[in-house]
Amino acid sequence: MAATTDEQIEEVRRLVASIPSGFVATYGDIADAVGLSSPRTVGWIMRTDSSDLPWHRVLGASGKPAAHLAHRQIAKLELEGVPIKDGRIDMSRARHTFP
């Protein structure tokens, strides 16, 4: 597996920062947009370098937040008007697409 470059890390950060309020993207959406081989790489970047980003707008493909973040993440997304039902984001309505 090739090492993740500084340029790829910065592109992930830029894309996360570009997700508008009221919308979300998946780790896979971001990986695809950057050309990364795995959504897990985006997760690693988010775990290590996202405190100044709207981290709450990035989810797994299921639209369900990780259990350890669910309460905080759902609360932040609700404030932004993201459509949520039964603890899951309505991805068909809230998914942001990158140009």
mmCIF file as gemmi writes it, N, C-alpha and C atoms, coordinates in Angstrom:
data_model
loop_
_atom_site.group_PDB
_atom_site.id
_atom_site.type_symbol
_atom_site.label_atom_id
_atom_site.label_alt_id
_atom_site.label_comp_id
_atom_site.label_asym_id
_atom_site.label_entity_id
_atom_site.label_seq_id
_atom_site.pdbx_PDB_ins_code
_atom_site.Cartn_x
_atom_site.Cartn_y
_atom_site.Cartn_z
_atom_site.occupancy
_atom_site.B_iso_or_equiv
_atom_site.pdbx_formal_charge
_atom_site.auth_seq_id
_atom_site.auth_asym_id
_atom_site.pdbx_PDB_model_num
ATOM 1 N N . MET Axp A 1 ? 0.844 -1.183 0 1 0 ? 1 A 1
ATOM 2 C CA . MET Axp A 1 ? 0 0 0 1 0 ? 1 A 1
ATOM 3 C C . MET Axp A 1 ? 0.887 1.244 0 1 0 ? 1 A 1
ATOM 4 N N . ALA Axp A 2 ? 0.601 2.171 -0.866 1 0 ? 2 A 1
ATOM 5 C CA . ALA Axp A 2 ? 1.384 3.4 -0.955 1 0 ? 2 A 1
ATOM 6 C C . ALA Axp A 2 ? 1.112 4.292 0.251 1 0 ? 2 A 1
ATOM 7 N N . ALA Axp A 3 ? 2.126 5.009 0.652 1 0 ? 3 A 1
ATOM 8 C CA . ALA Axp A 3 ? 1.98 5.939 1.77 1 0 ? 3 A 1
ATOM 9 C C . ALA Axp A 3 ? 1.069 7.096 1.366 1 0 ? 3 A 1
ATOM 10 N N . THR Axp A 4 ? 0.335 7.594 2.327 1 0 ? 4 A 1
ATOM 11 C CA . THR Axp A 4 ? -0.524 8.751 2.097 1 0 ? 4 A 1
ATOM 12 C C . THR Axp A 4 ? 0.356 9.993 2.074 1 0 ? 4 A 1
ATOM 13 N N . THR Axp A 5 ? 0.212 10.801 1.046 1 0 ? 5 A 1
ATOM 14 C CA . THR Axp A 5 ? 1.057 11.984 0.897 1 0 ? 5 A 1
ATOM 15 C C . THR Axp A 5 ? 0.472 13.17 1.663 1 0 ? 5 A 1
ATOM 16 N N . ASP Axp A 6 ? 1.326 14.143 1.923 1 0 ? 6 A 1
ATOM 17 C CA . ASP Axp A 6 ? 0.865 15.381 2.557 1 0 ? 6 A 1
ATOM 18 C C . ASP Axp A 6 ? -0.195 16.064 1.705 1 0 ? 6 A 1
ATOM 19 N N . GLU Axp A 7 ? -0.045 15.981 0.387 1 0 ? 7 A 1
ATOM 20 C CA . GLU Axp A 7 ? -1.014 16.589 -0.518 1 0 ? 7 A 1
ATOM 21 C C . GLU Axp A 7 ? -2.381 15.918 -0.373 1 0 ? 7 A 1
ATOM 22 N N . GLN Axp A 8 ? -2.405 14.611 -0.246 1 0 ? 8 A 1
ATOM 23 C CA . GLN Axp A 8 ? -3.674 13.901 -0.062 1 0 ? 8 A 1
ATOM 24 C C . GLN Axp A 8 ? -4.313 14.266 1.277 1 0 ? 8 A 1
ATOM 25 N N . ILE Axp A 9 ? -3.508 14.365 2.307 1 0 ? 9 A 1
ATOM 26 C CA . ILE Axp A 9 ? -4.031 14.763 3.621 1 0 ? 9 A 1
ATOM 27 C C . ILE Axp A 9 ? -4.655 16.146 3.527 1 0 ? 9 A 1
ATOM 28 N N . GLU Axp A 10 ? -3.97 17.066 2.898 1 0 ? 10 A 1
ATOM 29 C CA . GLU Axp A 10 ? -4.503 18.428 2.767 1 0 ? 10 A 1
ATOM 30 C C . GLU Axp A 10 ? -5.765 18.463 1.908 1 0 ? 10 A 1
ATOM 31 N N . GLU Axp A 11 ? -5.825 17.605 0.887 1 0 ? 11 A 1
ATOM 32 C CA . GLU Axp A 11 ? -7.027 17.549 0.048 1 0 ? 11 A 1
ATOM 33 C C . GLU Axp A 11 ? -8.21 16.986 0.84 1 0 ? 11 A 1
ATOM 34 N N . VAL Axp A 12 ? -7.981 15.989 1.661 1 0 ? 12 A 1
ATOM 35 C CA . VAL Axp A 12 ? -9.043 15.481 2.534 1 0 ? 12 A 1
ATOM 36 C C . VAL Axp A 12 ? -9.522 16.603 3.441 1 0 ? 12 A 1
ATOM 37 N N . ARG Axp A 13 ? -8.608 17.309 4.057 1 0 ? 13 A 1
ATOM 38 C CA . ARG Axp A 13 ? -8.976 18.424 4.944 1 0 ? 13 A 1
ATOM 39 C C . ARG Axp A 13 ? -9.781 19.48 4.181 1 0 ? 13 A 1
ATOM 40 N N . ARG Axp A 14 ? -9.346 19.799 2.969 1 0 ? 14 A 1
ATOM 41 C CA . ARG Axp A 14 ? -10.045 20.814 2.172 1 0 ? 14 A 1
ATOM 42 C C . ARG Axp A 14 ? -11.47 20.361 1.855 1 0 ? 14 A 1
ATOM 43 N N . LEU Axp A 15 ? -11.626 19.109 1.476 1 0 ? 15 A 1
ATOM 44 C CA . LEU Axp A 15 ? -12.954 18.598 1.141 1 0 ? 15 A 1
ATOM 45 C C . LEU Axp A 15 ? -13.868 18.577 2.363 1 0 ? 15 A 1
ATOM 46 N N . VAL Axp A 16 ? -13.357 18.13 3.495 1 0 ? 16 A 1
ATOM 47 C CA . VAL Axp A 16 ? -14.176 18.128 4.71 1 0 ? 16 A 1
ATOM 48 C C . VAL Axp A 16 ? -14.611 19.552 5.039 1 0 ? 16 A 1
ATOM 49 N N . ALA Axp A 17 ? -13.7 20.491 4.942 1 0 ? 17 A 1
ATOM 50 C CA . ALA Axp A 17 ? -14.023 21.892 5.229 1 0 ? 17 A 1
ATOM 51 C C . ALA Axp A 17 ? -15.049 22.455 4.241 1 0 ? 17 A 1
ATOM 52 N N . SER Axp A 18 ? -15.132 21.875 3.05 1 0 ? 18 A 1
ATOM 53 C CA . SER Axp A 18 ? -16.039 22.399 2.022 1 0 ? 18 A 1
ATOM 54 C C . SER Axp A 18 ? -17.462 21.854 2.117 1 0 ? 18 A 1
ATOM 55 N N . ILE Axp A 19 ? -17.707 20.883 2.973 1 0 ? 19 A 1
ATOM 56 C CA . ILE Axp A 19 ? -19.061 20.322 3.099 1 0 ? 19 A 1
ATOM 57 C C . ILE Axp A 19 ? -19.943 21.389 3.726 1 0 ? 19 A 1
ATOM 58 N N . PRO Axp A 20 ? -20.996 21.814 3.028 1 0 ? 20 A 1
ATOM 59 C CA . PRO Axp A 20 ? -21.824 22.9 3.558 1 0 ? 20 A 1
ATOM 60 C C . PRO Axp A 20 ? -22.64 22.472 4.779 1 0 ? 20 A 1
ATOM 61 N N . SER Axp A 21 ? -22.942 23.432 5.608 1 0 ? 21 A 1
ATOM 62 C CA . SER Axp A 21 ? -23.837 23.195 6.736 1 0 ? 21 A 1
ATOM 63 C C . SER Axp A 21 ? -25.143 22.604 6.213 1 0 ? 21 A 1
ATOM 64 N N . GLY Axp A 22 ? -25.656 21.597 6.907 1 0 ? 22 A 1
ATOM 65 C CA . GLY Axp A 22 ? -26.888 20.947 6.492 1 0 ? 22 A 1
ATOM 66 C C . GLY Axp A 22 ? -26.687 19.758 5.583 1 0 ? 22 A 1
ATOM 67 N N . PHE Axp A 23 ? -25.441 19.448 5.267 1 0 ? 23 A 1
ATOM 68 C CA . PHE Axp A 23 ? -25.116 18.327 4.396 1 0 ? 23 A 1
ATOM 69 C C . PHE Axp A 23 ? -24.045 17.458 5.04 1 0 ? 23 A 1
ATOM 70 N N . VAL Axp A 24 ? -23.898 16.25 4.522 1 0 ? 24 A 1
ATOM 71 C CA . VAL Axp A 24 ? -22.891 15.315 5.003 1 0 ? 24 A 1
ATOM 72 C C . VAL Axp A 24 ? -22.23 14.627 3.811 1 0 ? 24 A 1
ATOM 73 N N . ALA Axp A 25 ? -21.102 13.995 4.076 1 0 ? 25 A 1
ATOM 74 C CA . ALA Axp A 25 ? -20.431 13.153 3.082 1 0 ? 25 A 1
ATOM 75 C C . ALA Axp A 25 ? -19.946 11.908 3.81 1 0 ? 25 A 1
ATOM 76 N N . THR Axp A 26 ? -19.685 10.874 3.048 1 0 ? 26 A 1
ATOM 77 C CA . THR Axp A 26 ? -19.16 9.653 3.647 1 0 ? 26 A 1
ATOM 78 C C . THR Axp A 26 ? -17.64 9.623 3.517 1 0 ? 26 A 1
ATOM 79 N N . TYR Axp A 27 ? -17.04 8.771 4.334 1 0 ? 27 A 1
ATOM 80 C CA . TYR Axp A 27 ? -15.598 8.559 4.215 1 0 ? 27 A 1
ATOM 81 C C . TYR Axp A 27 ? -15.265 8.088 2.798 1 0 ? 27 A 1
ATOM 82 N N . GLY Axp A 28 ? -16.128 7.253 2.238 1 0 ? 28 A 1
ATOM 83 C CA . GLY Axp A 28 ? -15.919 6.748 0.881 1 0 ? 28 A 1
ATOM 84 C C . GLY Axp A 28 ? -16.032 7.831 -0.177 1 0 ? 28 A 1
ATOM 85 N N . ASP Axp A 29 ? -16.995 8.756 0.003 1 0 ? 29 A 1
ATOM 86 C CA . ASP Axp A 29 ? -17.124 9.875 -0.939 1 0 ? 29 A 1
ATOM 87 C C . ASP Axp A 29 ? -15.824 10.668 -1.004 1 0 ? 29 A 1
ATOM 88 N N . ILE Axp A 30 ? -15.273 10.923 0.171 1 0 ? 30 A 1
ATOM 89 C CA . ILE Axp A 30 ? -14.045 11.724 0.243 1 0 ? 30 A 1
ATOM 90 C C . ILE Axp A 30 ? -12.87 10.937 -0.327 1 0 ? 30 A 1
ATOM 91 N N . ALA Axp A 31 ? -12.773 9.655 0.016 1 0 ? 31 A 1
ATOM 92 C CA . ALA Axp A 31 ? -11.689 8.825 -0.53 1 0 ? 31 A 1
ATOM 93 C C . ALA Axp A 31 ? -11.745 8.805 -2.055 1 0 ? 31 A 1
ATOM 94 N N . ASP Axp A 32 ? -12.943 8.644 -2.605 1 0 ? 32 A 1
ATOM 95 C CA . ASP Axp A 32 ? -13.094 8.635 -4.068 1 0 ? 32 A 1
ATOM 96 C C . ASP Axp A 32 ? -12.666 9.965 -4.677 1 0 ? 32 A 1
ATOM 97 N N . ALA Axp A 33 ? -13.079 11.061 -4.058 1 0 ? 33 A 1
ATOM 98 C CA . ALA Axp A 33 ? -12.763 12.388 -4.599 1 0 ? 33 A 1
ATOM 99 C C . ALA Axp A 33 ? -11.259 12.677 -4.572 1 0 ? 33 A 1
ATOM 100 N N . VAL Axp A 34 ? -10.574 12.135 -3.577 1 0 ? 34 A 1
ATOM 101 C CA . VAL Axp A 34 ? -9.133 12.366 -3.438 1 0 ? 34 A 1
ATOM 102 C C . VAL Axp A 34 ? -8.314 11.332 -4.206 1 0 ? 34 A 1
ATOM 103 N N . GLY Axp A 35 ? -8.928 10.189 -4.524 1 0 ? 35 A 1
ATOM 104 C CA . GLY Axp A 35 ? -8.209 9.124 -5.206 1 0 ? 35 A 1
ATOM 105 C C . GLY Axp A 35 ? -7.492 8.192 -4.242 1 0 ? 35 A 1
ATOM 106 N N . LEU Axp A 36 ? -7.996 8.106 -3.017 1 0 ? 36 A 1
ATOM 107 C CA . LEU Axp A 36 ? -7.429 7.2 -2.034 1 0 ? 36 A 1
ATOM 108 C C . LEU Axp A 36 ? -7.994 5.807 -2.235 1 0 ? 36 A 1
ATOM 109 N N . SER Axp A 37 ? -7.241 4.806 -1.863 1 0 ? 37 A 1
ATOM 110 C CA . SER Axp A 37 ? -7.662 3.427 -2.092 1 0 ? 37 A 1
ATOM 111 C C . SER Axp A 37 ? -8.706 2.943 -1.096 1 0 ? 37 A 1
ATOM 112 N N . SER Axp A 38 ? -8.852 3.634 0.033 1 0 ? 38 A 1
ATOM 113 C CA . SER Axp A 38 ? -9.753 3.135 1.064 1 0 ? 38 A 1
ATOM 114 C C . SER Axp A 38 ? -10.366 4.262 1.884 1 0 ? 38 A 1
ATOM 115 N N . PRO Axp A 39 ? -11.659 4.146 2.227 1 0 ? 39 A 1
ATOM 116 C CA . PRO Axp A 39 ? -12.265 5.104 3.147 1 0 ? 39 A 1
ATOM 117 C C . PRO Axp A 39 ? -11.583 5.099 4.517 1 0 ? 39 A 1
ATOM 118 N N . ARG Axp A 40 ? -10.946 3.989 4.862 1 0 ? 40 A 1
ATOM 119 C CA . ARG Axp A 40 ? -10.244 3.91 6.148 1 0 ? 40 A 1
ATOM 120 C C . ARG Axp A 40 ? -9.119 4.93 6.246 1 0 ? 40 A 1
ATOM 121 N N . THR Axp A 41 ? -8.516 5.265 5.122 1 0 ? 41 A 1
ATOM 122 C CA . THR Axp A 41 ? -7.467 6.289 5.125 1 0 ? 41 A 1
ATOM 123 C C . THR Axp A 41 ? -8.054 7.634 5.519 1 0 ? 41 A 1
ATOM 124 N N . VAL Axp A 42 ? -9.245 7.934 5.029 1 0 ? 42 A 1
ATOM 125 C CA . VAL Axp A 42 ? -9.924 9.176 5.414 1 0 ? 42 A 1
ATOM 126 C C . VAL Axp A 42 ? -10.21 9.138 6.916 1 0 ? 42 A 1
ATOM 127 N N . GLY Axp A 43 ? -10.665 7.993 7.414 1 0 ? 43 A 1
ATOM 128 C CA . GLY Axp A 43 ? -10.91 7.849 8.846 1 0 ? 43 A 1
ATOM 129 C C . GLY Axp A 43 ? -9.652 8.097 9.665 1 0 ? 43 A 1
ATOM 130 N N . TRP Axp A 44 ? -8.532 7.564 9.211 1 0 ? 44 A 1
ATOM 131 C CA . TRP Axp A 44 ? -7.261 7.782 9.904 1 0 ? 44 A 1
ATOM 132 C C . TRP Axp A 44 ? -6.907 9.267 9.922 1 0 ? 44 A 1
ATOM 133 N N . ILE Axp A 45 ? -7.059 9.933 8.775 1 0 ? 45 A 1
ATOM 134 C CA . ILE Axp A 45 ? -6.767 11.362 8.708 1 0 ? 45 A 1
ATOM 135 C C . ILE Axp A 45 ? -7.69 12.126 9.651 1 0 ? 45 A 1
ATOM 136 N N . MET Axp A 46 ? -8.957 11.77 9.649 1 0 ? 46 A 1
ATOM 137 C CA . MET Axp A 46 ? -9.929 12.45 10.51 1 0 ? 46 A 1
ATOM 138 C C . MET Axp A 46 ? -9.596 12.236 11.995 1 0 ? 46 A 1
ATOM 139 N N . ARG Axp A 47 ? -9.145 11.054 12.352 1 0 ? 47 A 1
ATOM 140 C CA . ARG Axp A 47 ? -8.792 10.791 13.76 1 0 ? 47 A 1
ATOM 141 C C . ARG Axp A 47 ? -7.571 11.584 14.193 1 0 ? 47 A 1
ATOM 142 N N . THR Axp A 48 ? -6.647 11.829 13.269 1 0 ? 48 A 1
ATOM 143 C CA . THR Axp A 48 ? -5.383 12.449 13.647 1 0 ? 48 A 1
ATOM 144 C C . THR Axp A 48 ? -5.295 13.944 13.358 1 0 ? 48 A 1
ATOM 145 N N . ASP Axp A 49 ? -6.205 14.469 12.501 1 0 ? 49 A 1
ATOM 146 C CA . ASP Axp A 49 ? -6.008 15.854 12.058 1 0 ? 49 A 1
ATOM 147 C C . ASP Axp A 49 ? -7.32 16.506 11.632 1 0 ? 49 A 1
ATOM 148 N N . SER Axp A 50 ? -8.305 16.568 12.548 1 0 ? 50 A 1
ATOM 149 C CA . SER Axp A 50 ? -9.578 17.171 12.133 1 0 ? 50 A 1
ATOM 150 C C . SER Axp A 50 ? -10.236 18.028 13.202 1 0 ? 50 A 1
ATOM 151 N N . SER Axp A 51 ? -9.516 18.351 14.261 1 0 ? 51 A 1
ATOM 152 C CA . SER Axp A 51 ? -10.154 19.088 15.354 1 0 ? 51 A 1
ATOM 153 C C . SER Axp A 51 ? -10.672 20.458 14.917 1 0 ? 51 A 1
ATOM 154 N N . ASP Axp A 52 ? -10.089 21.029 13.878 1 0 ? 52 A 1
ATOM 155 C CA . ASP Axp A 52 ? -10.525 22.338 13.402 1 0 ? 52 A 1
ATOM 156 C C . ASP Axp A 52 ? -11.471 22.243 12.205 1 0 ? 52 A 1
ATOM 157 N N . LEU Axp A 53 ? -11.967 21.049 11.918 1 0 ? 53 A 1
ATOM 158 C CA . LEU Axp A 53 ? -12.842 20.819 10.766 1 0 ? 53 A 1
ATOM 159 C C . LEU Axp A 53 ? -14.246 20.438 11.219 1 0 ? 53 A 1
ATOM 160 N N . PRO Axp A 54 ? -15.236 20.539 10.324 1 0 ? 54 A 1
ATOM 161 C CA . PRO Axp A 54 ? -16.593 20.093 10.66 1 0 ? 54 A 1
ATOM 162 C C . PRO Axp A 54 ? -16.685 18.563 10.584 1 0 ? 54 A 1
ATOM 163 N N . TRP Axp A 55 ? -15.988 17.901 11.489 1 0 ? 55 A 1
ATOM 164 C CA . TRP Axp A 55 ? -15.875 16.437 11.521 1 0 ? 55 A 1
ATOM 165 C C . TRP Axp A 55 ? -17.24 15.757 11.563 1 0 ? 55 A 1
ATOM 166 N N . HIS Axp A 56 ? -18.202 16.438 12.169 1 0 ? 56 A 1
ATOM 167 C CA . HIS Axp A 56 ? -19.53 15.848 12.352 1 0 ? 56 A 1
ATOM 168 C C . HIS Axp A 56 ? -20.271 15.651 11.033 1 0 ? 56 A 1
ATOM 169 N N . ARG Axp A 57 ? -19.798 16.243 9.96 1 0 ? 57 A 1
ATOM 170 C CA . ARG Axp A 57 ? -20.436 16.106 8.646 1 0 ? 57 A 1
ATOM 171 C C . ARG Axp A 57 ? -19.91 14.92 7.853 1 0 ? 57 A 1
ATOM 172 N N . VAL Axp A 58 ? -19.049 14.118 8.444 1 0 ? 58 A 1
ATOM 173 C CA . VAL Axp A 58 ? -18.487 12.951 7.767 1 0 ? 58 A 1
ATOM 174 C C . VAL Axp A 58 ? -18.954 11.691 8.496 1 0 ? 58 A 1
ATOM 175 N N . LEU Axp A 59 ? -19.52 10.749 7.719 1 0 ? 59 A 1
ATOM 176 C CA . LEU Axp A 59 ? -20.124 9.541 8.274 1 0 ? 59 A 1
ATOM 177 C C . LEU Axp A 59 ? -19.717 8.313 7.481 1 0 ? 59 A 1
ATOM 178 N N . GLY Axp A 60 ? -20.036 7.171 8.047 1 0 ? 60 A 1
ATOM 179 C CA . GLY Axp A 60 ? -19.936 5.933 7.291 1 0 ? 60 A 1
ATOM 180 C C . GLY Axp A 60 ? -21.06 5.874 6.274 1 0 ? 60 A 1
ATOM 181 N N . ALA Axp A 61 ? -20.962 4.968 5.333 1 0 ? 61 A 1
ATOM 182 C CA . ALA Axp A 61 ? -21.93 4.871 4.232 1 0 ? 61 A 1
ATOM 183 C C . ALA Axp A 61 ? -23.35 4.576 4.7 1 0 ? 61 A 1
ATOM 184 N N . SER Axp A 62 ? -23.5 3.968 5.863 1 0 ? 62 A 1
ATOM 185 C CA . SER Axp A 62 ? -24.834 3.63 6.365 1 0 ? 62 A 1
ATOM 186 C C . SER Axp A 62 ? -25.617 4.853 6.822 1 0 ? 62 A 1
ATOM 187 N N . GLY Axp A 63 ? -24.92 5.956 7.061 1 0 ? 63 A 1
ATOM 188 C CA . GLY Axp A 63 ? -25.584 7.158 7.575 1 0 ? 63 A 1
ATOM 189 C C . GLY Axp A 63 ? -25.751 7.153 9.08 1 0 ? 63 A 1
ATOM 190 N N . LYS Axp A 64 ? -25.221 6.126 9.722 1 0 ? 64 A 1
ATOM 191 C CA . LYS Axp A 64 ? -25.321 6.029 11.175 1 0 ? 64 A 1
ATOM 192 C C . LYS Axp A 64 ? -23.978 6.412 11.789 1 0 ? 64 A 1
ATOM 193 N N . PRO Axp A 65 ? -23.975 7.375 12.703 1 0 ? 65 A 1
ATOM 194 C CA . PRO Axp A 65 ? -22.714 7.772 13.331 1 0 ? 65 A 1
ATOM 195 C C . PRO Axp A 65 ? -22.114 6.637 14.16 1 0 ? 65 A 1
ATOM 196 N N . ALA Axp A 66 ? -20.811 6.701 14.358 1 0 ? 66 A 1
ATOM 197 C CA . ALA Axp A 66 ? -20.14 5.744 15.237 1 0 ? 66 A 1
ATOM 198 C C . ALA Axp A 66 ? -20.723 5.879 16.639 1 0 ? 66 A 1
ATOM 199 N N . ALA Axp A 67 ? -20.883 4.761 17.318 1 0 ? 67 A 1
ATOM 200 C CA . ALA Axp A 67 ? -21.542 4.738 18.628 1 0 ? 67 A 1
ATOM 201 C C . ALA Axp A 67 ? -20.912 5.716 19.622 1 0 ? 67 A 1
ATOM 202 N N . HIS Axp A 68 ? -19.596 5.796 19.643 1 0 ? 68 A 1
ATOM 203 C CA . HIS Axp A 68 ? -18.936 6.655 20.628 1 0 ? 68 A 1
ATOM 204 C C . HIS Axp A 68 ? -19.101 8.147 20.335 1 0 ? 68 A 1
ATOM 205 N N . LEU Axp A 69 ? -19.53 8.493 19.124 1 0 ? 69 A 1
ATOM 206 C CA . LEU Axp A 69 ? -19.734 9.895 18.747 1 0 ? 69 A 1
ATOM 207 C C . LEU Axp A 69 ? -21.196 10.239 18.498 1 0 ? 69 A 1
ATOM 208 N N . ALA Axp A 70 ? -22.051 9.258 18.495 1 0 ? 70 A 1
ATOM 209 C CA . ALA Axp A 70 ? -23.423 9.43 18.003 1 0 ? 70 A 1
ATOM 210 C C . ALA Axp A 70 ? -24.153 10.595 18.653 1 0 ? 70 A 1
ATOM 211 N N . HIS Axp A 71 ? -24.15 10.692 19.952 1 0 ? 71 A 1
ATOM 212 C CA . HIS Axp A 71 ? -24.92 11.751 20.622 1 0 ? 71 A 1
ATOM 213 C C . HIS Axp A 71 ? -24.434 13.138 20.188 1 0 ? 71 A 1
ATOM 214 N N . ARG Axp A 72 ? -23.13 13.362 20.246 1 0 ? 72 A 1
ATOM 215 C CA . ARG Axp A 72 ? -22.565 14.672 19.857 1 0 ? 72 A 1
ATOM 216 C C . ARG Axp A 72 ? -22.784 14.955 18.379 1 0 ? 72 A 1
ATOM 217 N N . GLN Axp A 73 ? -22.551 13.951 17.551 1 0 ? 73 A 1
ATOM 218 C CA . GLN Axp A 73 ? -22.655 14.145 16.108 1 0 ? 73 A 1
ATOM 219 C C . GLN Axp A 73 ? -24.102 14.428 15.696 1 0 ? 73 A 1
ATOM 220 N N . ILE Axp A 74 ? -25.03 13.652 16.205 1 0 ? 74 A 1
ATOM 221 C CA . ILE Axp A 74 ? -26.444 13.861 15.878 1 0 ? 74 A 1
ATOM 222 C C . ILE Axp A 74 ? -26.894 15.24 16.344 1 0 ? 74 A 1
ATOM 223 N N . ALA Axp A 75 ? -26.491 15.639 17.538 1 0 ? 75 A 1
ATOM 224 C CA . ALA Axp A 75 ? -26.885 16.957 18.062 1 0 ? 75 A 1
ATOM 225 C C . ALA Axp A 75 ? -26.385 18.076 17.15 1 0 ? 75 A 1
ATOM 226 N N . LYS Axp A 76 ? -25.134 17.981 16.708 1 0 ? 76 A 1
ATOM 227 C CA . LYS Axp A 76 ? -24.579 19.011 15.814 1 0 ? 76 A 1
ATOM 228 C C . LYS Axp A 76 ? -25.311 19.021 14.467 1 0 ? 76 A 1
ATOM 229 N N . LEU Axp A 77 ? -25.582 17.849 13.93 1 0 ? 77 A 1
ATOM 230 C CA . LEU Axp A 77 ? -26.256 17.772 12.634 1 0 ? 77 A 1
ATOM 231 C C . LEU Axp A 77 ? -27.699 18.245 12.723 1 0 ? 77 A 1
ATOM 232 N N . GLU Axp A 78 ? -28.374 17.942 13.821 1 0 ? 78 A 1
ATOM 233 C CA . GLU Axp A 78 ? -29.746 18.432 14.004 1 0 ? 78 A 1
ATOM 234 C C . GLU Axp A 78 ? -29.788 19.954 13.995 1 0 ? 78 A 1
ATOM 235 N N . LEU Axp A 79 ? -28.819 20.587 14.654 1 0 ? 79 A 1
ATOM 236 C CA . LEU Axp A 79 ? -28.754 22.054 14.671 1 0 ? 79 A 1
ATOM 237 C C . LEU Axp A 79 ? -28.589 22.634 13.265 1 0 ? 79 A 1
ATOM 238 N N . GLU Axp A 80 ? -27.985 21.874 12.373 1 0 ? 80 A 1
ATOM 239 C CA . GLU Axp A 80 ? -27.77 22.326 10.998 1 0 ? 80 A 1
ATOM 240 C C . GLU Axp A 80 ? -28.939 21.972 10.079 1 0 ? 80 A 1
ATOM 241 N N . GLY Axp A 81 ? -29.935 21.27 10.613 1 0 ? 81 A 1
ATOM 242 C CA . GLY Axp A 81 ? -31.1 20.922 9.807 1 0 ? 81 A 1
ATOM 243 C C . GLY Axp A 81 ? -30.94 19.683 8.948 1 0 ? 81 A 1
ATOM 244 N N . VAL Axp A 82 ? -29.972 18.848 9.265 1 0 ? 82 A 1
ATOM 245 C CA . VAL Axp A 82 ? -29.764 17.611 8.514 1 0 ? 82 A 1
ATOM 246 C C . VAL Axp A 82 ? -30.931 16.665 8.809 1 0 ? 82 A 1
ATOM 247 N N . PRO Axp A 83 ? -31.536 16.062 7.781 1 0 ? 83 A 1
ATOM 248 C CA . PRO Axp A 83 ? -32.643 15.136 8.009 1 0 ? 83 A 1
ATOM 249 C C . PRO Axp A 83 ? -32.166 13.842 8.677 1 0 ? 83 A 1
ATOM 250 N N . ILE Axp A 84 ? -32.745 13.568 9.852 1 0 ? 84 A 1
ATOM 251 C CA . ILE Axp A 84 ? -32.343 12.405 10.657 1 0 ? 84 A 1
ATOM 252 C C . ILE Axp A 84 ? -33.598 11.662 11.07 1 0 ? 84 A 1
ATOM 253 N N . LYS Axp A 85 ? -33.536 10.342 10.983 1 0 ? 85 A 1
ATOM 254 C CA . LYS Axp A 85 ? -34.653 9.519 11.439 1 0 ? 85 A 1
ATOM 255 C C . LYS Axp A 85 ? -34.097 8.302 12.152 1 0 ? 85 A 1
ATOM 256 N N . ASP Axp A 86 ? -34.537 8.099 13.369 1 0 ? 86 A 1
ATOM 257 C CA . ASP Axp A 86 ? -34.108 6.947 14.165 1 0 ? 86 A 1
ATOM 258 C C . ASP Axp A 86 ? -32.587 6.851 14.285 1 0 ? 86 A 1
ATOM 259 N N . GLY Axp A 87 ? -31.94 7.989 14.494 1 0 ? 87 A 1
ATOM 260 C CA . GLY Axp A 87 ? -30.492 7.998 14.691 1 0 ? 87 A 1
ATOM 261 C C . GLY Axp A 87 ? -29.664 7.792 13.451 1 0 ? 87 A 1
ATOM 262 N N . ARG Axp A 88 ? -30.285 7.875 12.294 1 0 ? 88 A 1
ATOM 263 C CA . ARG Axp A 88 ? -29.587 7.673 11.022 1 0 ? 88 A 1
ATOM 264 C C . ARG Axp A 88 ? -29.851 8.873 10.115 1 0 ? 88 A 1
ATOM 265 N N . ILE Axp A 89 ? -28.821 9.313 9.44 1 0 ? 89 A 1
ATOM 266 C CA . ILE Axp A 89 ? -28.94 10.44 8.511 1 0 ? 89 A 1
ATOM 267 C C . ILE Axp A 89 ? -29.615 9.945 7.24 1 0 ? 89 A 1
ATOM 268 N N . ASP Axp A 90 ? -30.534 10.74 6.717 1 0 ? 90 A 1
ATOM 269 C CA . ASP Axp A 90 ? -31.164 10.424 5.434 1 0 ? 90 A 1
ATOM 270 C C . ASP Axp A 90 ? -30.176 10.815 4.335 1 0 ? 90 A 1
ATOM 271 N N . MET Axp A 91 ? -29.368 9.854 3.934 1 0 ? 91 A 1
ATOM 272 C CA . MET Axp A 91 ? -28.297 10.135 2.977 1 0 ? 91 A 1
ATOM 273 C C . MET Axp A 91 ? -28.827 10.565 1.615 1 0 ? 91 A 1
ATOM 274 N N . SER Axp A 92 ? -30.008 10.106 1.244 1 0 ? 92 A 1
ATOM 275 C CA . SER Axp A 92 ? -30.541 10.493 -0.061 1 0 ? 92 A 1
ATOM 276 C C . SER Axp A 92 ? -30.875 11.981 -0.106 1 0 ? 92 A 1
ATOM 277 N N . ARG Axp A 93 ? -31.132 12.57 1.029 1 0 ? 93 A 1
ATOM 278 C CA . ARG Axp A 93 ? -31.465 14 1.075 1 0 ? 93 A 1
ATOM 279 C C . ARG Axp A 93 ? -30.301 14.875 1.529 1 0 ? 93 A 1
ATOM 280 N N . ALA Axp A 94 ? -29.388 14.327 2.314 1 0 ? 94 A 1
ATOM 281 C CA . ALA Axp A 94 ? -28.362 15.15 2.936 1 0 ? 94 A 1
ATOM 282 C C . ALA Axp A 94 ? -26.967 14.998 2.33 1 0 ? 94 A 1
ATOM 283 N N . ARG Axp A 95 ? -26.799 14.065 1.437 1 0 ? 95 A 1
ATOM 284 C CA . ARG Axp A 95 ? -25.451 13.784 0.913 1 0 ? 95 A 1
ATOM 285 C C . ARG Axp A 95 ? -24.962 14.891 0.003 1 0 ? 95 A 1
ATOM 286 N N . HIS Axp A 96 ? -23.795 15.386 0.333 1 0 ? 96 A 1
ATOM 287 C CA . HIS Axp A 96 ? -23.107 16.398 -0.474 1 0 ? 96 A 1
ATOM 288 C C . HIS Axp A 96 ? -22.291 15.69 -1.56 1 0 ? 96 A 1
ATOM 289 N N . THR Axp A 97 ? -22.301 16.234 -2.744 1 0 ? 97 A 1
ATOM 290 C CA . THR Axp A 97 ? -21.457 15.68 -3.809 1 0 ? 97 A 1
ATOM 291 C C . THR Axp A 97 ? -20.346 16.667 -4.11 1 0 ? 97 A 1
ATOM 292 N N . PHE Axp A 98 ? -19.161 16.156 -4.309 1 0 ? 98 A 1
ATOM 293 C CA . PHE Axp A 98 ? -18.009 16.982 -4.6 1 0 ? 98 A 1
ATOM 294 C C . PHE Axp A 98 ? -17.897 17.162 -6.112 1 0 ? 98 A 1
ATOM 295 N N . PRO Axp A 99 ? -17.578 18.378 -6.528 1 0 ? 99 A 1
ATOM 296 C CA . PRO Axp A 99 ? -17.457 18.625 -7.979 1 0 ? 99 A 1
ATOM 297 C C . PRO Axp A 99 ? -16.323 17.849 -8.615 1 0 ? 99 A 1
